[in-house]
């Protein structure tokens, strides 16, 4: 019996690290290889990527990786996967241009099989074929993926909205979506991020009026923070700045790289004599300057966050500056964003994050647009992705209201395959999945144990105990020495803990003392238990043994 498996390895029941495998027999493709960002409990973690164990174990079946668009939550983990598997990577010309620098930084592009596709192409990959379909989002060359299987089409919308006045003039190919629906969509894997929002989402062009009013009414410089990949937003900033007589500078390495790349390749049209270098901002009147900057998600090393801490040597916030927050917070980043905004207010800046005339619109479909996608494509099965459980739940409620029975709608979770044959569909046993944490060094695989230690260190400090051993005699020499840093407990508490440790060490036999690991374990266990029992604190306890 021929079986189609849709296996989300990321992006189902969460926003971010989108990665989905489609399997038929001995052929497998992957759509998107994205990352997500850490929450505040993940100390020292830079990014979160999917667990690629399933793909590595089945790499002999892997026929290609297909990328819907160039946002980090869809392509950011690609360098890590390509370190483990070797297969063709299919993307549009723009998406390839955007990921090339990242690939060069991590592993180099020499030897990689990067293949360009365009909307309307049909790529044959074993018993499957893939057709990208142009669809609007907040970045150029965004595509839905129509994956033809022996049982029908699996349609992955990727991120989408129905924008009828897009900044680049390239509309969603609605006719093709309808044709795909007539051909037969077996399953629709739909973006569900904005299902809570009724009606239709505003066009990206709606931001223009908000920017215009801010530019003409602000008495000083205007700073705009947005995602470095939001090409259409930056294009509008350049256009409105030119119209209002302002010059535009760019702050932040990633945004500088994106503007240069998109301008060179023709994806951005910068009006003549509008862009200036950041170092030349001081040569212009304050009310004649706009600065595009990274930092919309409160990233610690971003240009805006460093400005808010007065640590950015290339530019300082001045009283009278206006910051336009032109982005939507990624879940988990809210606290860092508000801290940045509050610091900017204290420095005398005016921060615009909500406005009658919008300064940000979402790139994701609202409820009526989601319904339109269903009605255009008429899928047999429905499975919302790119959303947290509440989004998926509301999407399935919407599907029920549209007449879909329970046996044709599915609540997907990472690692649980959706299996479909010629008569039915079901959720199968889980495959290996989860999260892999990558720290600031770029090293993947930060364990939960390391996270726990970092959390304890951040919350309750560190206690170091040093024990001297005479290994020949099997004796402990002198009393243990306890030192603490960042620890809020009293000295009496440490004295009590030291006494409890002495009692425990006195009970060790000669053979126990010659086992250094046993001594370390005893010291760590006794101190942790004593401190937690007496003060409800959990410092990181580090036992050190010196042999003499």
C-alpha positions in Angstrom: 0.0 0.0 0.0 1.4 3.4 -1.1 1.8 5.7 1.9 2.5 9.5 2.1 4.0 10.8 5.3 4.1 14.4 6.4 6.5 14.7 9.3 6.9 18.1 11.0 10.2 18.4 12.7 9.6 22.0 13.7 6.9 24.6 13.3 3.9 22.6 14.3 2.5 23.8 17.6 5.1 26.6 17.7 6.2 29.7 15.8 9.7 29.2 14.4 12.2 26.5 13.4 9.9 25.5 10.5 11.0 22.1 9.0 8.8 19.5 7.4 9.7 16.2 5.7 7.5 14.6 3.0 8.1 10.9 2.5 6.9 8.5 -0.1 8.5 5.1 -0.2 12.3 5.6 -0.7 11.9 9.3 -1.6 12.0 12.2 0.9 12.1 15.9 0.6 12.3 18.6 3.2 10.5 22.0 3.0 12.3 24.7 5.0 15.0 24.4 7.6 14.4 27.2 10.0 15.4 28.4 13.5 13.7 30.0 16.4 15.0 32.3 19.1 15.6 31.4 22.8 13.5 32.5 25.7 14.9 34.3 28.7 15.5 31.0 30.5 18.0 29.8 27.9 21.0 31.6 29.3 23.8 32.0 26.7 21.8 30.4 23.9 21.8 32.3 20.6 19.4 30.3 18.5 17.3 27.1 18.6 17.2 24.7 15.7 15.3 21.4 15.0 16.7 18.0 16.0 17.8 16.6 12.6 18.2 13.0 13.9 15.4 11.6 11.6 16.8 13.3 8.5 20.3 12.1 9.2 19.1 8.5 9.9 17.2 8.6 6.6 19.6 10.7 4.5 19.8 8.0 1.8 16.2 8.9 0.9 16.7 12.6 0.9 16.2 14.0 -2.6 16.2 17.7 -2.0 15.6 20.6 0.4 13.1 23.2 -0.8 12.9 26.7 0.7 9.7 28.8 0.7 11.4 32.1 1.4 14.4 33.7 3.1 13.2 34.5 6.6 15.4 33.1 9.4 12.6 30.9 10.8 12.6 29.1 7.5 16.2 29.0 6.4 18.4 29.9 9.4 19.2 26.3 10.4 20.2 25.3 6.9 24.0 25.5 7.5 23.7 23.1 10.5 21.7 20.5 8.4 24.1 20.7 5.5 26.9 19.8 7.8 25.2 16.4 8.3 23.6 15.7 4.9 24.5 16.4 1.3 21.6 17.0 -1.2 20.4 19.7 -3.6 19.0 22.9 -2.1 16.2 24.5 -4.2 15.3 28.1 -3.8 14.5 31.2 -5.8 17.2 33.5 -7.0 16.5 36.0 -4.2 16.4 33.4 -1.5 19.7 31.9 -2.7 21.3 35.3 -2.6 20.1 35.9 1.0 21.3 32.6 2.3 24.7 32.5 0.5 26.4 34.8 3.0 25.2 32.7 5.9 26.3 29.5 4.2 29.7 31.0 3.5 30.2 32.0 7.1 29.3 28.6 8.5 30.6 26.1 6.1 31.4 27.6 2.7 29.4 27.1 -0.5 32.0 25.2 -2.3 30.7 21.7 -2.9 27.1 22.6 -2.1 24.5 21.7 -4.7 22.5 25.0 -4.8 19.8 25.0 -7.5 17.6 27.9 -8.5 13.9 27.5 -9.1 11.2 29.9 -10.1 7.4 30.0 -9.6 5.8 27.7 -12.2 8.8 25.4 -12.4 8.2 21.7 -11.7 11.1 19.9 -10.0 11.0 16.1 -10.2 12.5 14.4 -7.2 12.0 10.7 -7.4 8.4 9.7 -7.1 7.5 13.3 -5.9 7.5 16.6 -7.7 7.5 20.1 -6.4 6.0 23.2 -7.9 6.6 26.6 -6.3 3.7 29.0 -6.5 4.1 32.8 -6.0 2.3 34.1 -3.0 2.7 37.4 -1.1 4.4 37.9 2.3 6.8 40.5 3.6 9.7 39.4 1.5 10.3 39.0 -2.2 9.9 35.7 -4.1 7.9 34.0 -1.4 6.4 30.7 -2.5 3.9 28.1 -1.5 5.0 24.5 -2.4 2.7 22.1 -4.3 4.1 18.6 -3.7 2.6 16.1 -6.1 2.3 12.6 -4.7 0.6 9.4 -6.0 -2.4 10.3 -3.9 -2.7 14.0 -4.7 -1.1 17.3 -3.9 0.3 18.2 -0.5 0.1 22.0 -0.5 2.3 23.9 2.0 1.3 27.5 2.0 4.5 28.7 3.9 4.0 32.2 5.3 1.4 34.0 3.3 -1.2 36.8 3.0 -3.4 38.0 0.2 -2.0 41.4 -0.5 -3.7 43.0 -3.5 -1.4 46.0 -3.5 2.1 44.6 -2.8 5.0 47.0 -2.7 6.8 45.1 -5.5 3.6 44.7 -7.6 3.8 40.9 -7.6 0.5 39.5 -6.7 -0.3 36.0 -5.3 -1.0 33.7 -8.2 -4.6 33.1 -7.3 -5.4 31.5 -10.6 -2.7 28.8 -10.1 -3.9 28.1 -6.6 -7.5 27.5 -7.9 -6.1 25.3 -10.7 -4.2 23.3 -8.1 -7.5 22.9 -6.2 -9.2 21.5 -9.3 -6.3 19.1 -9.8 -6.8 17.7 -6.3 -5.2 18.8 -3.1 -4.9 15.9 -0.7 -3.8 17.9 2.2 -3.4 21.7 3.0 -0.6 22.6 5.5 -1.6 26.1 6.2 0.0 29.1 8.1 -2.3 29.7 11.1 -0.4 32.5 12.9 -3.1 35.2 12.6 -6.2 33.0 12.8 -7.2 35.0 16.0 -7.5 38.2 13.9 -10.8 38.6 12.1 -11.3 40.0 8.6 -8.5 40.8 6.2 -5.0 41.9 7.0 -4.0 45.4 5.7 -1.7 45.7 2.7 2.0 46.4 3.3 1.4 49.7 1.6 -0.7 50.8 4.6 2.6 51.4 6.4 3.5 54.2 4.0 1.0 56.7 5.6 2.3 56.0 9.1 5.9 56.5 8.0 5.0 59.7 6.1 3.2 61.3 9.1 6.1 60.3 11.4 8.7 61.7 9.1 7.0 65.1 8.6 6.0 65.6 12.3 9.1 64.4 14.1 11.3 67.3 15.1 14.6 65.4 15.0 16.0 62.2 13.6 13.8 59.2 12.9 15.0 55.7 13.7 13.1 52.7 12.3 13.7 49.2 13.6 12.4 46.2 11.7 13.6 42.8 10.6 16.7 43.0 8.5 14.9 40.8 5.9 11.8 43.0 5.6 12.8 44.3 2.2 9.4 45.9 1.4 9.4 47.8 4.7 12.9 49.2 4.0 11.9 50.1 0.5 9.0 52.2 1.7 11.3 53.9 4.3 13.6 55.0 1.5 10.7 56.1 -0.7 9.0 58.2 2.0 12.4 59.7 3.1 13.1 60.8 -0.4 9.6 62.3 -0.7 10.0 64.2 2.6 13.5 65.4 2.0 15.3 63.1 4.5 18.5 61.1 4.0 18.7 57.4 5.1 21.5 55.7 6.9 21.7 52.0 7.9 22.9 50.7 11.3 23.6 47.0 12.0 25.7 44.6 10.0 22.9 42.3 8.8 20.7 45.2 7.7 23.7 46.9 5.9 24.4 43.6 4.1 20.8 43.2 3.1 20.4 46.7 1.7 23.6 46.4 -0.2 22.7 43.0 -1.7 19.1 43.9 -2.6 20.1 47.2 -4.1 22.8 45.5 -6.2 20.5 42.8 -7.4 17.6 45.1 -8.1 15.2 44.0 -5.4 15.4 47.4 -3.8 15.2 50.7 -5.8 16.9 53.4 -3.7 16.1 56.9 -4.9 19.2 58.8 -6.0 21.1 60.8 -3.4 18.9 59.4 -0.6 21.2 56.9 1.1 24.2 58.2 3.2 26.8 56.5 5.3 26.2 56.2 9.1 29.4 58.2 9.8 28.0 61.1 7.8 24.7 61.5 9.7 26.2 64.3 11.8 26.7 66.4 8.6 23.0 66.8 8.1 20.3 68.6 10.1 18.6 66.4 12.7 15.2 66.7 11.0 16.6 65.6 7.7 17.8 62.1 8.8 16.3 58.6 8.9 18.2 55.6 10.3 17.2 52.0 9.6 18.5 49.8 12.4 18.5 46.2 13.6 17.2 45.3 17.1 13.5 44.9 16.7 13.5 41.8 18.8 15.7 43.2 21.6 18.7 41.1 20.5 21.5 41.9 22.9 24.2 42.6 20.3 22.0 44.5 17.8 22.6 48.1 17.0 19.5 49.5 18.6 20.0 47.7 21.9 23.6 48.8 22.1 22.4 52.4 21.4 19.9 52.1 24.2 22.8 51.2 26.5 25.1 53.9 25.2 27.5 51.2 24.0 27.2 51.7 20.2 30.2 53.7 19.2 28.9 54.6 15.7 25.8 56.5 16.9 24.2 57.9 20.1 20.6 58.4 20.9 19.8 62.1 21.2 16.9 63.8 23.0 14.2 64.5 20.4 14.9 61.4 18.4 11.9 59.3 17.3 12.1 55.6 17.1 9.5 53.8 15.1 9.1 50.2 16.2 8.0 48.6 12.9 7.8 44.9 13.8 5.8 42.3 15.7 7.4 40.8 18.8 8.4 37.1 18.4 6.9 35.2 21.4 9.5 35.1 24.2 11.1 38.4 23.2 8.6 40.8 24.7 10.5 41.5 27.9 13.8 42.3 26.1 11.9 44.6 23.7 10.2 46.5 26.5 13.5 47.0 28.3 15.0 48.5 25.2 12.0 50.8 24.7 12.0 51.9 28.3 15.7 52.8 28.1 15.1 54.8 24.9 12.3 56.8 26.7 14.7 57.6 29.6 17.2 58.9 27.1 14.7 61.4 25.8 13.6 59.6 22.6 10.0 59.2 21.6 9.1 55.6 20.7 6.2 54.9 18.4 5.0 51.3 18.7 1.2 51.8 18.3 -0.3 54.4 16.0 -3.7 55.2 14.4 -1.8 55.1 11.1 0.0 51.7 11.3 3.8 51.6 11.3 3.7 47.8 11.0 1.4 45.3 9.3 1.7 41.5 9.6 2.9 39.4 6.7 0.5 36.6 7.7 -3.0 35.9 6.7 -6.0 37.0 8.8 -9.0 34.7 9.3 -10.9 35.6 6.1 -7.7 35.1 4.1 -7.2 31.7 5.6 -10.8 30.8 4.6 -10.0 32.1 1.1 -7.0 29.7 0.8 -9.2 26.8 1.8 -11.9 27.7 -0.6 -9.4 28.2 -3.5 -7.6 25.0 -3.0 -10.4 22.8 -1.7 -8.2 20.3 0.2 -9.5 16.9 1.4 -7.4 17.1 4.6 -6.6 20.2 6.7 -3.6 20.5 9.1 -2.6 24.0 10.4 1.0 24.7 11.1 3.2 27.7 11.8 1.2 28.5 14.9 1.1 27.7 18.6 -1.5 25.2 19.9 -4.1 28.0 20.4 -3.7 29.0 16.8 -4.1 25.5 15.6 -7.1 24.9 17.8 -8.9 28.1 16.5 -8.0 27.1 12.9 -9.6 23.7 13.3 -12.7 25.3 14.9 -12.9 27.5 11.8 -12.6 24.4 9.6 -15.5 22.8 11.4 -17.6 25.9 10.8 -16.8 25.5 7.1 -18.1 21.9 7.1 -15.0 19.8 7.6 -15.7 16.6 9.6 -13.3 15.4 12.4 -11.8 12.7 10.3 -10.4 15.3 7.8 -8.7 17.7 10.2 -5.6 17.2 12.1 -3.7 18.9 15.0 -0.1 18.3 14.1 2.8 18.2 16.6 6.5 18.1 16.0 7.7 14.6 15.5 4.3 13.0 14.9 3.9 11.8 11.2 0.6 12.4 9.4 0.1 9.3 7.3 -2.2 9.2 4.2 -3.0 6.4 1.9 -5.7 6.1 -0.8 -8.6 5.9 1.7 -7.7 7.4 5.0 -5.3 9.4 7.2 -4.0 9.0 10.7 -1.3 10.2 13.1 1.5 7.6 13.5 4.1 6.8 16.1 6.6 9.6 16.8 10.0 10.0 15.1 13.0 11.6 16.8 12.4 15.3 17.1 12.9 18.2 19.5 15.1 21.3 19.9 18.9 21.7 19.7 20.3 24.8 21.4 23.2 26.7 19.8 25.2 29.0 21.9 27.0 32.3 21.0 30.0 30.4 19.7 27.9 28.6 17.1 28.2 25.3 18.8 25.1 23.2 18.6 23.9 20.8 21.3 23.7 22.8 24.6 22.2 20.2 27.0 19.4 20.7 29.5 21.9 20.1 32.2 24.1 23.0 31.0 21.0 25.2 30.9 20.0 24.2 34.4 23.5 25.0 35.6 23.4 28.4 33.9 20.0 29.1 35.4 21.2 28.2 38.9 24.3 30.4 38.4 22.2 33.3 37.2 19.6 33.0 40.0 21.5 31.9 43.1 25.2 32.3 42.3 28.0 29.8 42.7 29.6 27.9 45.6 33.0 26.4 45.2 34.3 23.8 47.7 38.0 22.7 47.7 39.0 19.5 49.3 42.6 18.3 49.7 43.3 14.5 49.7 46.3 12.4 50.6 45.7 9.6 48.1 48.4 7.3 49.5 46.9 7.2 52.9 43.3 7.7 51.9 42.9 10.7 54.1 41.3 14.1 53.9 43.9 16.8 54.7 42.6 19.8 56.7 39.1 21.3 56.4 37.3 21.9 53.1 37.5 25.5 51.9 34.2 27.0 50.8 34.0 30.2 48.6 30.9 31.8 47.2 30.2 34.4 44.4 26.8 35.9 43.6 25.3 33.9 46.5 22.8 35.7 48.7 22.9 33.2 51.7 24.4 34.3 55.0 27.9 33.3 56.2 26.2 31.3 59.0 24.5 29.2 56.3 27.8 28.4 54.7 29.3 27.6 58.1 26.4 25.2 58.7 26.9 23.7 55.3 30.6 23.3 56.0 29.8 21.4 59.2 27.4 19.1 57.5 30.1 18.4 54.8 32.7 17.6 57.5 30.3 15.1 59.1 29.6 13.4 55.7 33.3 13.3 54.8 34.2 11.7 58.2 31.9 8.8 57.3 33.8 8.0 54.1 36.1 4.9 54.2 39.7 4.9 53.0 38.6 3.3 49.7 35.8 6.0 49.3 38.4 8.8 49.8 40.7 7.3 47.1 37.7 7.5 44.7 37.9 11.2 43.6 34.5 11.0 41.9 32.9 9.7 45.0 34.4 12.6 47.1 33.2 15.1 44.5 29.7 13.6 44.5 29.4 13.6 48.3 30.6 17.2 48.6 28.2 18.4 45.9 25.2 16.5 47.1 25.7 17.5 50.8 26.1 21.2 50.1 23.2 21.4 47.6 20.8 19.6 50.0 21.9 21.7 53.0 21.6 25.0 51.3 18.3 24.2 49.7 16.8 22.9 52.9 17.9 25.9 55.0 17.4 28.7 52.5 15.5 27.4 49.5 18.4 28.5 47.3 19.9 26.4 44.4 23.4 27.8 43.7 25.7 26.0 41.3 27.9 23.9 43.5 31.4 23.1 42.1 33.5 20.6 44.0 37.3 20.7 43.5 39.6 18.0 44.7 43.4 18.6 45.1 45.7 15.5 45.4 48.7 15.9 47.7 
